[in-house]
């Protein structure tokens, strides 16, 4: 694992940009960006447009390591180029931003109050390609909707099982057991989840090894401090989870040590119709505010 990248993620000031919308969420991401579904035909055109959007963000002078320490990429983004360079190499060599790869293939149906990850066929090959493409780590998402201890245990077991395979491949796993912000009794879910994660850190991660966690900004301020300070956790990052950028930033700032890994809350307000000057100014404003909330 790249020691410079490890140091950047461990001690860097800033946040991780999530640029990893995949097939199911791409039409929504493009619509928010001002491109309607009627403006493209088929997946190829759709993914070309979303890569143009991501390229515009990544190459913007407002997208810098002053605010952003890492970026999570969709598989197709990893496989494509930015200004003639593989995307991961461009991020690290040109911007000093650490690249991660989204590896999950979406969510299974709701069962026991949770949505596990769907099976990930060809995971070993995907991880091998990730290493070849100079990715530092990976990200995998599942969702908790109810305080069902059995379901939450299954979520955490699956996250750590996949995370173990990622570690064995020489990459840093970001485990993402998201808590739905609309779930009832979120504070109780957070406690159940934290207890399960702590138990698995002790039993599943050997001394001297580390993982990362991506969690919903907690309902109870400071709920994840024990995880943030855990020696087997490199960094804990937070998803915006459907909160507006301002609300997410305000909640994040109340949780010292927790940094952002926002997707929609980062790109909120960016539009294909904006001039480059307008686009860069809005992106800079968003990145600065998210960094400040992450540093609080």
FIVOTI-587924 format. One record per residue (C-alpha): residue in three letters; y negated, z, x; residue number from 1. Coordinates in Angstrom, 3 decimals, always signed. Each point is the difference from the previous one (the first is absolute). Layout:
<nodes>
NODE  residuo         v         w         u  num
NODE      ALA         Y         Z         X  NUM
...
</nodes>
This chain:
<nodes>
NODE  residuo         v         w         u  num
NODE      UNK    +0.000    +0.000    +0.000    1
NODE      UNK    -3.413    -0.989    +1.369    2
NODE      UNK    -1.582    +3.160    +1.445    3
NODE      UNK    -3.569    -1.327    -0.351    4
NODE      UNK    +0.604    -0.692    -3.680    5
NODE      UNK    +1.614    +3.425    -0.443    6
NODE      UNK    -3.045    +1.673    +1.511    7
NODE      UNK    -2.340    -2.053    -2.198    8
NODE      UNK    +1.818    +1.087    -3.150    9
NODE      UNK    +0.370    +3.627    +1.105   10
NODE      UNK    -3.592    +0.621    +1.080   11
NODE      UNK    -2.062    -2.979    -1.183   12
NODE      UNK    -2.947    +0.656    -2.288   13
NODE      UNK    +0.083    -2.249    -3.023   14
NODE      UNK    +2.503    -1.117    -2.618   15
NODE      UNK    +2.832    -2.462    -0.602   16
NODE      UNK    -0.800    -3.104    -2.059   17
NODE      UNK    +2.755    -1.022    -2.421   18
NODE      UNK    +0.046    -3.820    -0.153   19
NODE      UNK    +3.538    -0.191    -1.337   20
NODE      UNK    -0.079    -1.279    -3.578   21
NODE      UNK    +3.236    -1.932    -0.562   22
NODE      UNK    +1.186    -2.520    -2.574   23
NODE      UNK    -0.279    +2.234    -3.053   24
NODE      UNK    -3.467    +1.388    +0.756   25
NODE      UNK    -1.596    -3.066    +1.589   26
NODE      UNK    -1.325    -1.621    -3.250   27
NODE      UNK    -1.807    +3.256    -0.849   28
NODE      UNK    -1.416    +0.253    +3.542   29
NODE      UNK    -1.253    -3.608    -0.184   30
NODE      UNK    -1.535    +0.573    -3.446   31
NODE      UNK    -1.908    +3.028    +1.295   32
NODE      UNK    -1.179    -2.255    +2.837   33
NODE      UNK    -1.322    -2.512    -2.549   34
NODE      UNK    +2.830    -2.552    -0.009   35
NODE      UNK    +1.647    -0.554    -3.402   36
NODE      UNK    +3.657    -0.973    -0.450   37
NODE      UNK    -1.140    -3.341    -1.441   38
NODE      UNK    -1.455    -0.895    +3.423   39
NODE      UNK    +3.377    -0.291    +1.737   40
NODE      UNK    +3.478    -1.237    -0.789   41
NODE      UNK    +3.201    +1.589    +1.293   42
NODE      UNK    +0.751    +2.610    +2.626   43
NODE      UNK    -0.860    -2.169    +3.010   44
NODE      UNK    -3.592    -0.559    -1.144   45
NODE      UNK    -0.286    +3.661    -1.037   46
NODE      UNK    +1.125    +1.282    +3.398   47
NODE      UNK    -2.261    -2.494    +1.789   48
NODE      UNK    -2.965    +1.389    -1.941   49
NODE      UNK    +0.888    +3.617    +0.635   50
NODE      UNK    +0.411    -0.728    +3.706   51
NODE      UNK    -3.464    -1.548    -0.030   52
NODE      UNK    -1.302    +3.179    -1.615   53
NODE      UNK    +1.736    +2.221    +2.555   54
NODE      UNK    -1.168    -2.203    +2.871   55
NODE      UNK    -3.579    +0.297    -1.254   56
NODE      UNK    +0.335    +3.790    +0.003   57
NODE      UNK    +1.764    +0.268    +3.381   58
NODE      UNK    -2.370    -2.374    +1.812   59
NODE      UNK    -3.150    +1.531    -1.491   60
NODE      UNK    -2.272    +1.720    +2.540   61
NODE      UNK    +0.107    +2.966    -2.410   62
NODE      UNK    +3.764    +0.422    +0.476   63
NODE      UNK    +0.075    +1.893    +3.298   64
NODE      UNK    +1.720    +2.864    +1.772   65
NODE      UNK    -3.203    +2.022    -0.406   66
NODE      UNK    +1.211    +0.710    -3.537   67
NODE      UNK    +3.577    -1.287    -0.190   68
NODE      UNK    +2.866    +1.160    +2.227   69
NODE      UNK    +2.857    -1.875    -1.675   70
NODE      UNK    +0.833    -2.681    -2.566   71
NODE      UNK    +3.110    -0.411    -2.173   72
NODE      UNK    +1.101    -3.619    -0.461   73
NODE      UNK    +2.171    -1.826    -2.521   74
NODE      UNK    +2.934    -1.830    +1.629   75
NODE      UNK    -1.584    -3.434    -0.540   76
NODE      UNK    -3.231    +1.216    +1.611   77
NODE      UNK    +1.948    +1.160    +3.052   78
NODE      UNK    +1.642    -3.424    +0.226   79
NODE      UNK    -3.274    -1.923    -0.246   80
NODE      UNK    -2.816    -0.494    +2.513   81
NODE      UNK    -3.630    +1.077    +0.059   82
NODE      UNK    -2.256    -2.252    +2.080   83
NODE      UNK    +3.046    -1.440    +1.777   84
NODE      UNK    +1.618    +3.362    +0.831   85
NODE      UNK    +2.827    +1.838    -1.774   86
NODE      UNK    -1.700    +2.452    -2.366   87
NODE      UNK    +1.344    +3.130    +1.720   88
NODE      UNK    -1.112    -1.217    +3.435   89
NODE      UNK    -3.436    -0.901    -1.341   90
NODE      UNK    -0.435    +3.465    -1.491   91
NODE      UNK    +1.013    +1.846    +3.176   92
NODE      UNK    -1.310    -2.310    +2.727   93
NODE      UNK    -3.251    -1.120    -1.642   94
NODE      UNK    -0.822    +3.020    -2.157   95
NODE      UNK    +1.835    +2.980    +1.496   96
NODE      UNK    +1.596    +0.666    -3.414   97
NODE      UNK    +3.676    +1.047    -0.193   98
NODE      UNK    +2.220    -2.252    -2.183   99
NODE      UNK    +2.619    +1.285    -2.468  100
NODE      UNK    +2.404    -1.958    -2.249  101
NODE      UNK    +0.792    +0.675    -3.666  102
NODE      UNK    +3.801    -0.163    -0.268  103
NODE      UNK    +0.876    +1.051    -3.559  104
NODE      UNK    +0.886    -2.611    -2.616  105
NODE      UNK    -1.497    +1.744    -3.006  106
NODE      UNK    +1.093    +2.726    -2.394  107
NODE      UNK    +3.192    +0.597    -1.966  108
NODE      UNK    -0.159    +1.011    -3.663  109
NODE      UNK    -1.066    +3.533    -0.921  110
NODE      UNK    +2.870    +2.487    +0.252  111
NODE      UNK    -0.180    +3.819    +0.149  112
NODE      UNK    -3.784    -0.228    -0.033  113
NODE      UNK    -0.240    -2.194    +3.116  114
NODE      UNK    +0.117    -3.614    +1.133  115
NODE      UNK    +2.054    -0.427    +3.144  116
NODE      UNK    -0.411    -2.993    +2.281  117
NODE      UNK    +2.072    -3.039    -0.866  118
NODE      UNK    +2.633    -0.886    +2.626  119
NODE      UNK    -1.467    -1.651    +3.111  120
NODE      UNK    +2.368    -2.856    +0.923  121
NODE      UNK    -0.223    -1.099    +3.613  122
NODE      UNK    -1.835    +3.158    +1.054  123
NODE      UNK    +1.421    +0.003    +3.538  124
NODE      UNK    -1.147    -3.584    +0.541  125
NODE      UNK    -3.437    +0.745    -1.470  126
NODE      UNK    -0.435    +2.976    +2.346  127
NODE      UNK    +1.079    -2.149    +2.937  128
NODE      UNK    -2.640    -2.586    -0.932  129
NODE      UNK    -2.545    +2.782    -0.368  130
NODE      UNK    +0.667    +1.088    +3.564  131
NODE      UNK    -0.251    -3.612    +1.207  132
NODE      UNK    -3.317    -0.393    -1.838  133
NODE      UNK    -1.341    +3.131    +1.751  134
NODE      UNK    -0.191    +2.165    -3.103  135
NODE      UNK    -0.407    +3.705    +0.801  136
NODE      UNK    +1.565    +1.284    -3.195  137
NODE      UNK    +0.990    -0.599    -3.602  138
NODE      UNK    -0.827    +1.250    -3.492  139
NODE      UNK    +2.309    +0.544    -2.977  140
NODE      UNK    -1.122    +1.013    -3.519  141
NODE      UNK    +1.694    +1.751    -2.885  142
NODE      UNK    -1.594    +1.830    -2.955  143
NODE      UNK    +0.330    +3.430    -1.642  144
NODE      UNK    -1.069    +0.268    -3.649  145
NODE      UNK    +1.460    +3.365    -1.081  146
NODE      UNK    +0.725    +3.400    +1.534  147
NODE      UNK    +3.753    -0.592    -0.020  148
NODE      UNK    +1.466    +1.781    +3.064  149
NODE      UNK    +3.154    -2.154    +0.005  150
NODE      UNK    -2.016    -3.221    -0.122  151
NODE      UNK    -2.446    +1.164    +2.653  152
NODE      UNK    +2.907    +0.981    +2.261  153
NODE      UNK    +1.452    -3.524    -0.378  154
NODE      UNK    -3.392    -1.546    +0.815  155
NODE      UNK    -0.354    +2.051    +3.185  156
NODE      UNK    +3.619    -0.612    +1.050  157
NODE      UNK    -0.465    -3.766    -0.359  158
NODE      UNK    -3.322    +0.055    +1.848  159
NODE      UNK    +1.494    +1.889    +2.942  160
NODE      UNK    +3.146    -2.158    +0.043  161
NODE      UNK    -2.075    -3.176    +0.358  162
NODE      UNK    -2.397    +1.763    +2.357  163
NODE      UNK    +2.901    +0.891    +2.275  164
NODE      UNK    +0.961    -3.688    +0.242  165
NODE      UNK    -3.609    -0.862    +0.844  166
NODE      UNK    -0.095    +2.609    +2.780  167
NODE      UNK    +3.298    -1.293    +1.382  168
NODE      UNK    -1.526    -3.495    +0.154  169
NODE      UNK    -2.830    +1.340    +2.167  170
NODE      UNK    -2.712    +0.030    -2.676  171
NODE      UNK    -2.065    +2.781    -1.601  172
NODE      UNK    +0.816    +0.497    -3.703  173
NODE      UNK    -2.655    +0.876    -2.561  174
NODE      UNK    +1.903    +1.638    -2.873  175
NODE      UNK    -1.888    -0.464    -3.283  176
NODE      UNK    +1.293    +2.062    -2.933  177
NODE      UNK    -3.040    -0.608    -2.224  178
NODE      UNK    -0.779    +2.456    -2.801  179
NODE      UNK    -1.365    -1.845    -3.046  180
NODE      UNK    -3.560    +1.280    -0.566  181
NODE      UNK    +0.687    -0.011    -3.754  182
NODE      UNK    +3.096    +2.225    +0.296  183
NODE      UNK    -0.133    +3.309    -1.831  184
NODE      UNK    -0.039    +3.139    +2.126  185
NODE      UNK    -0.811    -1.796    +3.231  186
NODE      UNK    -0.459    +3.288    +1.864  187
NODE      UNK    +3.598    +0.998    -0.768  188
NODE      UNK    +1.255    -3.435    +1.091  189
NODE      UNK    -1.919    +0.356    +3.275  190
NODE      UNK    +1.680    +3.333    +0.696  191
NODE      UNK    +3.480    -1.328    -0.777  192
NODE      UNK    -0.641    -3.081    +2.145  193
NODE      UNK    -1.392    +1.998    +2.922  194
NODE      UNK    +2.992    +2.361    -0.017  195
NODE      UNK    +2.424    -2.947    +0.055  196
NODE      UNK    -1.876    -1.748    +2.809  197
NODE      UNK    -0.089    +3.186    +2.095  198
NODE      UNK    +3.745    +0.496    -0.478  199
NODE      UNK    +0.713    -3.589    +1.033  200
NODE      UNK    -2.312    +0.185    +3.016  201
NODE      UNK    +2.012    +2.968    +1.221  202
NODE      UNK    +3.417    -1.523    -0.667  203
NODE      UNK    -0.500    -3.754    +0.498  204
NODE      UNK    -2.563    -0.448    +2.779  205
NODE      UNK    +1.108    +1.097    +3.494  206
NODE      UNK    -2.266    +2.072    +2.202  207
NODE      UNK    -2.439    -2.205    +1.892  208
NODE      UNK    -0.026    -2.765    -2.649  209
NODE      UNK    -2.682    -0.584    -2.622  210
NODE      UNK    -0.610    -1.852    -3.246  211
NODE      UNK    -3.117    -0.662    -2.074  212
NODE      UNK    -0.612    +0.749    -3.665  213
NODE      UNK    -2.110    -1.827    -2.595  214
NODE      UNK    -0.663    +2.228    -2.991  215
NODE      UNK    -2.170    +0.022    -3.114  216
NODE      UNK    -3.190    +2.017    +0.545  217
NODE      UNK    +1.163    +3.374    -1.322  218
NODE      UNK    -1.208    +1.569    -3.225  219
NODE      UNK    -0.054    +3.350    +1.825  220
NODE      UNK    -2.311    -0.150    +3.011  221
NODE      UNK    +1.823    +0.750    +3.239  222
NODE      UNK    +3.448    -0.387    -1.588  223
NODE      UNK    +1.279    -2.049    +2.946  224
NODE      UNK    -1.547    +1.956    +2.900  225
NODE      UNK    +3.458    +1.225    +1.042  226
NODE      UNK    +1.165    -3.614    +0.298  227
NODE      UNK    -3.164    -1.097    +1.833  228
NODE      UNK    +0.583    +2.734    +2.605  229
NODE      UNK    +3.784    -0.512    +0.306  230
NODE      UNK    +1.141    -0.929    +3.545  231
NODE      UNK    +2.349    -2.690    -1.355  232
NODE      UNK    -2.815    -1.787    -1.864  233
NODE      UNK    -2.219    -2.359    +2.001  234
NODE      UNK    -2.605    -0.393    -2.770  235
NODE      UNK    -0.331    +0.427    -3.762  236
NODE      UNK    -1.958    -2.712    -1.805  237
NODE      UNK    -1.028    -0.236    -3.643  238
NODE      UNK    +0.165    -2.793    -2.546  239
NODE      UNK    -2.810    -0.417    -2.523  240
NODE      UNK    +2.536    -0.264    -2.821  241
NODE      UNK    -2.310    -1.504    -2.594  242
NODE      UNK    -2.999    +2.262    +0.585  243
NODE      UNK    -3.324    -1.769    +0.472  244
NODE      UNK    -1.216    -0.143    +3.602  245
NODE      UNK    -2.634    +2.689    -0.589  246
NODE      UNK    +2.444    +2.326    -1.755  247
NODE      UNK    +2.696    -0.591    +2.643  248
NODE      UNK    -2.471    +0.682    +2.817  249
NODE      UNK    -1.235    +3.181    -1.659  250
NODE      UNK    +3.554    +1.301    -0.463  251
NODE      UNK    +1.002    -1.048    +3.523  252
NODE      UNK    -2.942    +1.838    +1.561  253
NODE      UNK    +1.291    +3.258    -1.529  254
NODE      UNK    +3.252    -0.311    +2.008  255
NODE      UNK    -0.690    +0.449    +3.739  256
NODE      UNK    +2.390    -1.897    +2.260  257
NODE      UNK    +0.975    -2.481    -2.725  258
NODE      UNK    -1.240    -3.545    +0.676  259
NODE      UNK    -0.190    -2.983    -2.311  260
NODE      UNK    +2.362    -2.926    -0.280  261
NODE      UNK    -1.760    -1.829    -2.800  262
NODE      UNK    +0.685    -3.455    -1.426  263
NODE      UNK    -1.903    -0.707    -3.206  264
NODE      UNK    -2.567    +2.724    +0.794  265
NODE      UNK    -0.798    -1.817    +3.259  266
NODE      UNK    -0.339    -3.481    -1.487  267
NODE      UNK    -1.766    +1.209    -3.179  268
NODE      UNK    -3.032    -2.223    -0.610  269
NODE      UNK    +0.918    -2.708    +2.514  270
NODE      UNK    -0.148    -3.478    -1.503  271
NODE      UNK    +0.860    -3.569    +0.959  272
NODE      UNK    -3.386    -1.000    -1.435  273
NODE      UNK    -2.018    +2.229    +2.376  274
NODE      UNK    -1.835    -1.454    +2.967  275
NODE      UNK    +1.410    +1.074    +3.354  276
NODE      UNK    -3.004    +2.278    +0.473  277
NODE      UNK    +0.547    +1.694    -3.377  278
NODE      UNK    +3.740    +0.282    +0.617  279
NODE      UNK    -0.432    +1.564    +3.457  280
NODE      UNK    -2.631    +2.471    -1.261  281
NODE      UNK    +2.188    +1.179    -2.887  282
NODE      UNK    +3.076    +0.322    +2.239  283
NODE      UNK    -1.987    +1.972    +2.578  284
NODE      UNK    -1.336    +2.365    -2.656  285
NODE      UNK    +3.520    +0.591    -1.345  286
NODE      UNK    +1.535    +0.506    +3.449  287
NODE      UNK    -2.736    +2.412    +1.088  288
NODE      UNK    +0.325    +2.141    -3.137  289
NODE      UNK    +3.809    +0.118    +0.229  290
NODE      UNK    -0.168    +0.928    +3.704  291
NODE      UNK    -2.501    +2.770    -0.746  292
NODE      UNK    +2.238    +1.397    -2.754  293
NODE      UNK    +2.999    -0.187    +2.372  294
NODE      UNK    -1.917    +1.941    +2.683  295
NODE      UNK    -1.169    +2.759    -2.347  296
</nodes>
